[in-house]
Amino acid sequence: MAITKDQKTELIGQFRRDERDSGSPEVQIALLTARINYLTEHMRAHKKDFASRRGLLKLVSQRADLLKYLRETNRELYLSLIGKLGLRK
């Protein structure tokens, strides 16, 4: 199972802009990162699971697109977000 409802609620609470926000780019990037981390661990154990590999690559591409959008629209928010999530070493 990917991420639990409690984990998802916690991530949304941590990265949302206001009380009712659940779809801003920051929240979407945080949720995608959690799913990518889970699938990365899954792929280490199951090297020949090509269906999950395809899903992982799609998630990485989707996150890259959202990061590019955020970088172009709000540079400060982009830099703080990648710092919090530990992306871009």
C-alpha positions in Angstrom: 0.0 0.0 0.0 1.4 3.4 -1.0 0.7 6.0 1.7 -2.0 5.9 4.3 -4.7 8.5 4.7 -3.1 9.8 7.9 0.2 10.3 6.1 -1.5 12.1 3.3 -3.4 14.3 5.7 -0.2 15.1 7.5 1.6 16.0 4.3 -1.3 18.2 3.1 -1.3 20.0 6.5 2.4 20.6 6.3 2.6 22.0 2.8 -0.8 23.7 2.2 -1.1 27.5 1.7 -4.3 27.9 3.7 -7.1 25.9 5.5 -8.9 24.7 2.4 -5.9 24.1 0.2 -5.3 20.6 -1.0 -4.2 21.0 -4.6 -1.5 23.6 -4.8 1.7 22.7 -6.6 3.5 22.4 -3.2 1.0 19.9 -1.9 1.0 17.9 -5.1 4.8 17.8 -5.2 5.0 16.6 -1.5 2.4 13.8 -2.2 4.2 12.7 -5.3 7.5 12.7 -3.5 6.1 10.4 -0.8 4.7 8.0 -3.4 8.0 8.1 -5.3 10.0 7.3 -2.2 7.6 4.3 -1.5 7.9 3.0 -5.0 11.7 3.4 -5.0 11.9 1.1 -1.9 9.5 -1.3 -3.6 11.7 -1.4 -6.7 14.8 -2.2 -4.6 13.1 -5.4 -3.4 11.3 -6.3 -6.7 13.7 -5.5 -9.5 11.7 -7.1 -12.2 8.4 -5.4 -11.5 8.2 -3.5 -14.7 4.6 -2.3 -14.3 5.6 -0.5 -11.0 8.7 0.8 -12.8 6.6 2.4 -15.4 4.4 4.0 -12.8 7.4 5.3 -10.9 8.8 6.9 -14.1 5.4 8.6 -14.7 5.3 10.0 -11.2 8.9 11.3 -11.5 8.0 13.0 -14.8 4.8 14.5 -13.3 6.8 15.9 -10.3 9.5 17.3 -12.6 6.8 19.2 -14.5 5.3 20.6 -11.3 8.7 21.6 -10.0 9.5 23.4 -13.3 6.2 25.3 -13.1 6.9 26.3 -9.5 10.5 27.3 -10.3 9.2 29.6 -13.1 6.3 31.2 -11.1 7.7 31.5 -7.6 11.4 31.0 -7.2 11.6 31.5 -3.4 8.8 29.0 -2.7 10.5 26.5 -5.1 13.8 26.8 -3.2 12.2 26.4 0.2 10.2 23.4 -1.0 13.1 21.4 -2.4 15.0 22.2 0.8 12.2 20.8 3.0 11.7 17.7 0.8 15.5 17.0 0.4 15.4 17.2 -3.4 18.3 18.4 -5.7 21.4 17.7 -3.7 
